[in-house]
Amino acid sequence: MHSAENTESGLTIGKIVAVNFRTAEVFKKYGIDFCCKGNRLLVDVCKEKKLDFAAIEEEVLVVMEALQSIPEDQYKSMPLDELATHIESSHHTYVRQSIPVLLGYLNKINKVHGDRHPELDEIYQLFDGCATELTHHMVKEETILFPAIKKMAEAARNNHTIPPFFFGSLQNPINMMEQEHTVEGDRLFRIAALSNNFIAPADGCTTYNVAFQKLQEFQNDLFQHIHLENNILFPKSIELEKVVEFS
């Protein structure tokens, strides 16, 4: 989306969002209406609002070009402390950044479209519950489980002994985390069913479409997040615990 060939040649804000819904977050940040007034050119809106067109266009470009850069095999060979750090910095950060954005979108479309689409209220309530529980879940991982895994990985690498964990075996907190993963995965499957697999109805506005696309992205990210923990980090950590020496 370079200015000479796209933005200034007729790609409206609404069309930019249609190409990549994540750009809606950039427009929201600057108070640019991508929904009701999405038929305007970004350059014109920036002039009207006295915003830096070049800077905003660059932010839009960064969002549109962002790609997942780590292949699956690399996750499997990553040191466990590095993998835990990656999950925190990538997936936990994504969840925390996405929750307020999604709650705002879902609240808005529920107020505007809820009379015709009563399922929106249940979708909002389900996601609100998911947001609360995931926030608590991530804190437990970051303050209890992940520090233990990191200490263990470092000890194994340096042939050090470490004190026993206060919670006993790693299997104990891992069991709890896996149970919570199942609950939140089921909750997102319910949201998918209520939202027709994240397909907005024909009478849905741009915000409606963006909200559902963002929900689908959230689900995809959470399932990748859970996969990295349940299928790679946790099993490897349990195996490593068997060979680490405890003092």
Residue frames relative to the residue before (quaternion, step in Angstrom):
aa qw qx qy qz dx dy dz
M 1.0000 0.0000 0.0000 0.0000 0.00 0.00 0.00
H 0.1104 0.8003 -0.5768 0.1206 3.56 0.44 1.18
S 0.6232 -0.6159 0.3270 0.3541 3.55 -0.93 0.94
A 0.6683 0.5279 -0.3227 0.4129 3.56 0.88 -0.89
E 0.8069 0.3144 -0.1674 0.4712 3.56 0.88 -0.80
N 0.7793 0.3166 -0.1910 0.5059 3.59 1.18 -0.24
T 0.7666 0.4038 -0.2548 0.4294 3.56 0.26 -1.27
E 0.7671 0.3659 -0.2145 0.4813 3.58 0.72 -0.99
S 0.6591 0.5167 -0.3272 0.4377 3.59 1.17 -0.28
G 0.7810 -0.3795 0.1829 0.4609 3.59 1.18 0.24
L 0.5012 0.6249 -0.4582 0.3852 3.61 1.18 0.10
T 0.2528 -0.8049 0.5212 0.1284 3.55 -0.33 1.25
I 0.6860 -0.4648 0.3532 0.4343 3.54 -1.31 0.27
G 0.6453 0.5312 -0.3160 0.4489 3.58 0.96 -0.85
K 0.6721 0.4819 -0.2977 0.4769 3.59 1.01 -0.79
I 0.5933 0.5505 -0.3681 0.4577 3.60 1.08 -0.65
V 0.6697 0.4876 -0.2911 0.4785 3.58 0.93 -0.92
A 0.6324 0.5339 -0.3333 0.4517 3.59 1.04 -0.73
V 0.6392 0.5146 -0.3192 0.4741 3.60 1.09 -0.72
N 0.7894 -0.0605 0.0756 0.6062 3.59 0.95 -0.89
F 0.3446 -0.7971 0.4606 0.1836 3.55 -0.20 1.31
R 0.5630 0.6194 -0.3951 0.3785 3.62 1.14 -0.48
T 0.5662 0.6069 -0.3841 0.4044 3.59 1.19 -0.46
A 0.5115 0.6513 -0.4179 0.3735 3.60 1.21 -0.39
E 0.6315 0.5445 -0.3407 0.4343 3.58 1.06 -0.69
V 0.6077 0.5279 -0.3550 0.4755 3.61 1.10 -0.61
F 0.6819 0.4881 -0.2948 0.4581 3.58 0.87 -0.94
K 0.6293 0.5308 -0.3333 0.4595 3.58 1.01 -0.78
K 0.6106 0.5748 -0.3348 0.4298 3.58 1.01 -0.85
Y 0.7705 0.3431 -0.1753 0.5078 3.59 0.99 -0.83
G 0.5236 -0.6645 0.4029 0.3492 3.58 1.24 0.25
I 0.4200 0.6881 -0.4765 0.3509 3.58 1.14 0.64
D 0.3577 -0.7534 0.5172 0.1920 3.58 -0.67 1.14
F 0.1111 -0.8112 0.5732 0.0316 3.57 -0.47 1.24
C 0.6339 0.5558 -0.3135 0.4371 3.57 1.28 -0.16
C 0.8193 0.2476 -0.1309 0.5004 3.58 0.09 -1.28
K 0.7772 0.2517 -0.1375 0.5601 3.57 1.11 -0.67
G 0.2766 0.8131 -0.4705 0.2023 3.56 1.09 0.71
N 0.5802 0.6112 -0.3730 0.3882 3.60 1.25 -0.05
R 0.5695 0.5911 -0.3857 0.4213 3.61 1.22 0.31
L 0.5353 -0.6053 0.4785 0.3437 3.55 -1.25 0.45
L 0.5665 -0.6131 0.4297 0.3444 3.56 -1.03 0.79
V 0.6432 0.5360 -0.3334 0.4333 3.60 0.92 -0.85
D 0.6634 0.5047 -0.3096 0.4575 3.60 1.01 -0.79
V 0.6474 0.5140 -0.3148 0.4664 3.57 0.99 -0.85
C 0.6451 0.5212 -0.3236 0.4555 3.59 0.98 -0.81
K 0.6289 0.5146 -0.3355 0.4766 3.59 1.01 -0.76
E 0.6684 0.5201 -0.2924 0.4441 3.56 0.90 -0.97
K 0.7664 0.3548 -0.1771 0.5053 3.58 0.96 -0.90
K 0.4003 -0.7380 0.4496 0.3049 3.58 1.36 0.08
L 0.3686 0.7072 -0.4985 0.3398 3.53 0.91 1.07
D 0.5394 -0.6195 0.4685 0.3252 3.57 -1.23 0.53
F 0.3208 -0.7900 0.4947 0.1680 3.56 -0.13 1.31
A 0.6728 0.5129 -0.3107 0.4332 3.60 0.83 -0.97
A 0.6664 0.5051 -0.3026 0.4574 3.58 0.95 -0.87
I 0.6755 0.4820 -0.2952 0.4735 3.57 0.94 -0.88
E 0.6297 0.5262 -0.3379 0.4610 3.58 0.99 -0.78
E 0.6325 0.5297 -0.3271 0.4609 3.58 1.04 -0.78
E 0.6338 0.5176 -0.3272 0.4726 3.60 1.01 -0.78
V 0.6366 0.5210 -0.3199 0.4701 3.56 1.01 -0.84
L 0.6412 0.5304 -0.3165 0.4554 3.59 0.97 -0.87
V 0.6446 0.5262 -0.3234 0.4506 3.57 0.92 -0.90
V 0.6581 0.5035 -0.3050 0.4695 3.57 0.96 -0.89
M 0.7003 0.4881 -0.2819 0.4380 3.57 0.86 -0.95
E 0.7351 0.4216 -0.2330 0.4772 3.60 1.10 -0.62
A 0.4517 0.7010 -0.4501 0.3192 3.58 1.27 -0.11
L 0.0031 -0.8002 0.5982 -0.0427 3.58 -0.89 0.99
Q 0.5189 -0.5784 0.5140 0.3633 3.56 -1.25 0.43
S 0.1838 -0.8541 0.4830 0.0582 3.57 -0.46 1.21
I 0.6724 0.4928 -0.3013 0.4628 3.62 1.21 -0.20
P 0.3148 -0.7559 0.5398 0.1952 3.63 -0.63 1.07
E 0.6903 -0.5156 0.3326 0.3835 3.55 -1.24 0.57
D 0.6552 0.5327 -0.3236 0.4270 3.60 0.89 -0.90
Q 0.6294 0.5433 -0.3399 0.4394 3.57 1.07 -0.69
Y 0.6006 0.5444 -0.3636 0.4591 3.58 1.07 -0.65
K 0.6833 0.5173 -0.2914 0.4250 3.56 0.90 -0.93
S 0.7355 0.3966 -0.2327 0.4975 3.58 1.11 -0.60
M 0.4759 0.6932 -0.4268 0.3330 3.59 1.27 -0.10
P 0.5190 -0.5995 0.4901 0.3620 3.65 -0.99 0.67
L 0.5895 -0.6385 0.3587 0.3407 3.57 -0.95 0.86
D 0.6422 0.5035 -0.3465 0.4626 3.60 0.99 -0.67
E 0.6343 0.5173 -0.3239 0.4745 3.58 1.09 -0.71
L 0.6474 0.5118 -0.3218 0.4641 3.59 0.99 -0.79
A 0.6399 0.5155 -0.3276 0.4663 3.60 0.96 -0.83
T 0.6503 0.5058 -0.3127 0.4726 3.59 0.98 -0.83
H 0.6333 0.5272 -0.3295 0.4608 3.58 1.00 -0.81
I 0.6434 0.5184 -0.3278 0.4582 3.62 0.91 -0.87
E 0.6559 0.5048 -0.3103 0.4677 3.58 0.95 -0.84
S 0.7476 0.4353 -0.2445 0.4380 3.57 0.66 -1.11
S 0.7297 0.4046 -0.2364 0.4980 3.57 1.08 -0.68
H 0.8077 0.3150 -0.1678 0.4693 3.58 0.37 -1.22
H 0.6604 0.4841 -0.3314 0.4686 3.62 0.87 -0.77
T 0.6347 0.5183 -0.3260 0.4715 3.57 1.02 -0.79
Y 0.6351 0.5322 -0.3258 0.4552 3.58 0.97 -0.86
V 0.6543 0.5127 -0.3196 0.4548 3.61 0.87 -0.92
R 0.6894 0.4857 -0.2923 0.4509 3.59 0.83 -0.96
Q 0.6724 0.4820 -0.3026 0.4733 3.59 1.00 -0.72
S 0.7029 0.4993 -0.2674 0.4302 3.58 1.00 -0.81
I 0.5754 0.6336 -0.3848 0.3455 3.60 1.02 -0.74
P 0.7230 0.4195 -0.2982 0.4609 3.68 0.61 -0.92
V 0.6070 0.5522 -0.3517 0.4505 3.58 1.09 -0.70
L 0.7058 0.4637 -0.2682 0.4636 3.58 0.81 -1.00
L 0.6318 0.5216 -0.3447 0.4582 3.59 0.94 -0.78
G 0.6422 0.5231 -0.3202 0.4598 3.58 1.04 -0.76
Y 0.6645 0.4942 -0.2998 0.4737 3.58 0.91 -0.91
L 0.6997 0.4839 -0.2811 0.4441 3.58 0.80 -1.01
N 0.6245 0.5229 -0.3365 0.4726 3.57 1.05 -0.70
K 0.6635 0.5192 -0.3044 0.4444 3.58 0.95 -0.90
I 0.7180 0.4310 -0.2841 0.4669 3.61 0.75 -0.95
N 0.5892 0.5561 -0.3756 0.4499 3.59 1.13 -0.51
K 0.6649 0.4995 -0.3028 0.4655 3.58 0.97 -0.82
V 0.7280 0.4428 -0.2407 0.4648 3.58 0.95 -0.91
H 0.8215 0.2581 -0.0884 0.5008 3.58 0.89 -0.98
G 0.4255 0.7633 -0.4258 0.2346 3.58 1.28 -0.18
D 0.6004 0.5711 -0.3700 0.4201 3.60 1.06 -0.64
R 0.7337 0.3948 -0.2201 0.5074 3.58 0.98 -0.86
H 0.7807 0.2152 -0.1019 0.5778 3.57 1.19 -0.57
P 0.1336 -0.8515 0.5028 0.0656 3.59 0.36 1.23
E 0.5401 0.6239 -0.4080 0.3907 3.61 1.21 -0.33
L 0.5402 0.6425 -0.3999 0.3680 3.59 1.20 -0.42
D 0.6194 0.5413 -0.3544 0.4448 3.58 1.06 -0.65
E 0.6673 0.4814 -0.3075 0.4780 3.59 0.94 -0.83
I 0.6130 0.5389 -0.3497 0.4598 3.59 1.04 -0.74
Y 0.6531 0.5090 -0.3158 0.4633 3.58 0.93 -0.88
Q 0.6751 0.4976 -0.2995 0.4549 3.59 0.87 -0.96
L 0.6431 0.5196 -0.3190 0.4634 3.58 0.99 -0.81
F 0.6941 0.4622 -0.2935 0.4673 3.57 0.85 -0.91
D 0.6034 0.5496 -0.3567 0.4545 3.59 1.05 -0.70
G 0.6520 0.4999 -0.3072 0.4803 3.59 1.00 -0.81
C 0.6337 0.5293 -0.3158 0.4675 3.55 1.00 -0.86
A 0.6474 0.5314 -0.3170 0.4450 3.58 0.93 -0.90
T 0.6663 0.5038 -0.2995 0.4610 3.58 0.92 -0.92
E 0.7127 0.4625 -0.2666 0.4549 3.56 0.79 -1.02
L 0.6521 0.5077 -0.3284 0.4574 3.61 0.96 -0.77
T 0.6111 0.5523 -0.3496 0.4464 3.58 1.05 -0.73
H 0.6672 0.4756 -0.2940 0.4921 3.60 0.93 -0.90
H 0.6285 0.5642 -0.3176 0.4311 3.56 1.01 -0.91
M 0.6902 0.4827 -0.2855 0.4573 3.58 0.85 -0.96
V 0.6117 0.5404 -0.3523 0.4580 3.59 1.05 -0.69
K 0.6475 0.5113 -0.3220 0.4645 3.59 0.96 -0.82
E 0.6479 0.5068 -0.3232 0.4679 3.57 0.99 -0.78
E 0.7243 0.4737 -0.2510 0.4336 3.55 0.85 -1.01
T 0.7557 0.3881 -0.2150 0.4818 3.60 1.09 -0.60
I 0.7740 0.3060 -0.1697 0.5277 3.61 1.16 -0.45
L 0.7962 0.3622 -0.2010 0.4410 3.58 0.37 -1.22
F 0.7119 0.4670 -0.2841 0.4408 3.59 0.71 -1.02
P 0.6321 0.5099 -0.3617 0.4579 3.67 0.91 -0.70
A 0.6305 0.5276 -0.3354 0.4599 3.60 1.04 -0.73
I 0.6532 0.5049 -0.3122 0.4700 3.59 0.95 -0.88
K 0.6610 0.5125 -0.3093 0.4525 3.58 0.95 -0.87
K 0.6409 0.5149 -0.3223 0.4692 3.60 0.97 -0.82
M 0.6584 0.5166 -0.2971 0.4598 3.53 0.99 -0.89
A 0.6592 0.5063 -0.3081 0.4627 3.60 0.93 -0.88
E 0.6594 0.5015 -0.3049 0.4699 3.57 0.97 -0.85
A 0.6424 0.5259 -0.3180 0.4579 3.59 1.00 -0.85
A 0.6591 0.5050 -0.3075 0.4648 3.58 0.95 -0.86
R 0.6582 0.5220 -0.3077 0.4468 3.56 0.98 -0.84
N 0.7822 0.3331 -0.1489 0.5050 3.58 1.02 -0.86
N 0.4262 -0.7251 0.4421 0.3117 3.58 1.31 0.16
H 0.3830 0.7027 -0.4951 0.3382 3.55 0.95 0.97
T 0.3748 -0.6638 0.5787 0.2898 3.54 -1.29 0.28
I 0.1508 -0.7762 0.6047 0.0959 3.57 -1.21 0.51
P 0.5799 -0.5762 0.4280 0.3855 3.60 -1.15 0.49
P 0.5967 -0.5507 0.4247 0.4003 3.61 -1.16 0.46
F 0.5184 -0.6264 0.4791 0.3307 3.58 -1.14 0.59
F 0.5485 -0.6420 0.4254 0.3257 3.59 -1.00 0.81
F 0.7010 0.4649 -0.2604 0.4740 3.59 1.18 -0.56
G 0.5747 -0.5734 0.3906 0.4340 3.60 1.28 0.10
S 0.8147 -0.1862 0.1600 0.5253 3.56 -1.00 -0.80
L 0.6030 -0.5467 0.4444 0.3741 3.57 -1.24 0.53
Q 0.5544 0.6363 -0.3899 0.3685 3.56 1.13 -0.61
N 0.6124 0.5845 -0.3525 0.3988 3.61 1.08 -0.66
P 0.7293 0.3664 -0.2677 0.5121 3.67 0.65 -0.90
I 0.5998 0.5623 -0.3714 0.4314 3.60 1.07 -0.62
N 0.6178 0.5381 -0.3484 0.4554 3.60 0.97 -0.78
M 0.6638 0.5060 -0.3032 0.4598 3.57 0.95 -0.90
M 0.6626 0.5073 -0.3098 0.4557 3.58 0.91 -0.91
E 0.6609 0.5084 -0.3133 0.4545 3.58 0.97 -0.83
Q 0.6165 0.5315 -0.3424 0.4693 3.59 1.05 -0.73
E 0.6726 0.4869 -0.2935 0.4737 3.58 0.94 -0.88
H 0.5878 0.5543 -0.3656 0.4622 3.60 1.08 -0.63
T 0.6548 0.5207 -0.3143 0.4487 3.59 0.92 -0.91
V 0.6464 0.5284 -0.3164 0.4505 3.57 0.93 -0.91
E 0.7232 0.4355 -0.2637 0.4666 3.60 0.79 -0.97
G 0.5974 0.5439 -0.3634 0.4639 3.59 1.11 -0.58
D 0.6520 0.5085 -0.3048 0.4727 3.58 0.98 -0.87
R 0.6402 0.5316 -0.3300 0.4457 3.56 1.01 -0.81
L 0.6801 0.4732 -0.2928 0.4773 3.59 0.99 -0.78
F 0.5865 0.5385 -0.3736 0.4759 3.60 1.14 -0.51
R 0.6283 0.5236 -0.3278 0.4730 3.60 1.06 -0.74
I 0.6356 0.5107 -0.3257 0.4787 3.58 0.99 -0.80
A 0.6342 0.5311 -0.3323 0.4532 3.60 0.97 -0.82
A 0.6582 0.5074 -0.3101 0.4618 3.59 0.96 -0.86
L 0.6767 0.4963 -0.2910 0.4594 3.59 0.93 -0.89
S 0.7419 0.4149 -0.2155 0.4806 3.58 1.08 -0.72
N 0.4656 -0.6787 0.4435 0.3549 3.60 1.26 0.29
N 0.6408 -0.5384 0.2941 0.4616 3.53 0.98 1.00
F 0.6877 -0.5391 0.2537 0.4147 3.51 0.93 1.11
I 0.4739 0.6276 -0.4704 0.4003 3.57 1.08 0.69
A 0.3485 -0.7526 0.5230 0.1964 3.57 -0.55 1.17
P 0.5333 -0.6322 0.4492 0.3378 3.60 -1.07 0.65
A 0.6976 -0.4937 0.3244 0.4054 3.56 -1.26 0.38
D 0.7187 0.4268 -0.2621 0.4824 3.60 1.07 -0.63
G 0.4490 0.6994 -0.4480 0.3295 3.60 1.25 0.22
C 0.4281 -0.6930 0.5222 0.2525 3.56 -1.07 0.79
T 0.7312 -0.3986 0.2961 0.4677 3.57 -1.29 -0.03
T 0.6399 0.5254 -0.3327 0.4514 3.60 0.95 -0.82
Y 0.5980 0.5576 -0.3447 0.4611 3.57 1.08 -0.75
N 0.6844 0.4803 -0.2790 0.4723 3.58 0.87 -0.98
V 0.6502 0.5139 -0.3144 0.4630 3.57 0.95 -0.87
A 0.6386 0.5370 -0.3273 0.4435 3.59 0.94 -0.90
F 0.7028 0.4598 -0.2778 0.4663 3.58 0.86 -0.93
Q 0.6354 0.5087 -0.3378 0.4727 3.60 1.03 -0.70
K 0.6430 0.5082 -0.3148 0.4787 3.57 1.05 -0.78
L 0.6149 0.5346 -0.3411 0.4688 3.60 1.05 -0.71
Q 0.6580 0.5006 -0.3113 0.4686 3.58 0.95 -0.85
E 0.6324 0.5161 -0.3273 0.4760 3.57 1.00 -0.79
F 0.6334 0.5328 -0.3233 0.4588 3.58 1.02 -0.86
Q 0.6522 0.5055 -0.3132 0.4701 3.57 0.95 -0.88
N 0.6581 0.5151 -0.3121 0.4519 3.59 0.89 -0.93
D 0.6690 0.4919 -0.3026 0.4679 3.56 0.93 -0.89
L 0.6572 0.5100 -0.3247 0.4501 3.59 0.93 -0.84
F 0.6596 0.5006 -0.3241 0.4574 3.60 0.94 -0.78
Q 0.6206 0.5066 -0.3390 0.4932 3.62 1.08 -0.65
H 0.6173 0.5563 -0.3066 0.4641 3.56 1.05 -0.90
I 0.6903 0.4623 -0.2709 0.4862 3.59 0.85 -0.99
H 0.6161 0.5517 -0.3389 0.4485 3.58 1.01 -0.79
L 0.6670 0.5073 -0.3116 0.4480 3.60 0.85 -0.93
E 0.6951 0.4563 -0.2758 0.4824 3.57 1.03 -0.75
N 0.7381 0.4486 -0.2524 0.4363 3.58 0.61 -1.14
N 0.8029 0.3493 -0.1457 0.4606 3.57 0.89 -0.95
I 0.7676 0.2929 -0.1839 0.5396 3.60 1.19 -0.32
L 0.7541 0.4160 -0.2439 0.4460 3.60 0.46 -1.19
F 0.7230 0.4638 -0.2724 0.4336 3.59 0.71 -1.04
P 0.6890 0.4664 -0.3180 0.4546 3.67 0.71 -0.90
K 0.6652 0.4966 -0.3113 0.4627 3.60 0.96 -0.83
S 0.6286 0.5326 -0.3345 0.4575 3.59 1.07 -0.71
I 0.6426 0.5139 -0.3200 0.4696 3.59 1.00 -0.80
E 0.6477 0.5022 -0.3162 0.4779 3.58 1.03 -0.75
L 0.6575 0.5128 -0.3123 0.4551 3.58 0.97 -0.85
E 0.5985 0.5821 -0.3529 0.4224 3.58 1.06 -0.75
K 0.6332 0.5620 -0.3297 0.4178 3.59 1.09 -0.67
V 0.7627 0.3658 -0.1993 0.4947 3.60 1.12 -0.55
V 0.5487 0.5954 -0.4113 0.4187 3.61 1.22 -0.22
E 0.3606 -0.7234 0.5454 0.2218 3.57 -1.05 0.75
F 0.1831 -0.7728 0.6021 0.0820 3.53 -0.90 1.04
S 0.4321 -0.7232 0.4815 0.2417 3.57 -0.94 0.89
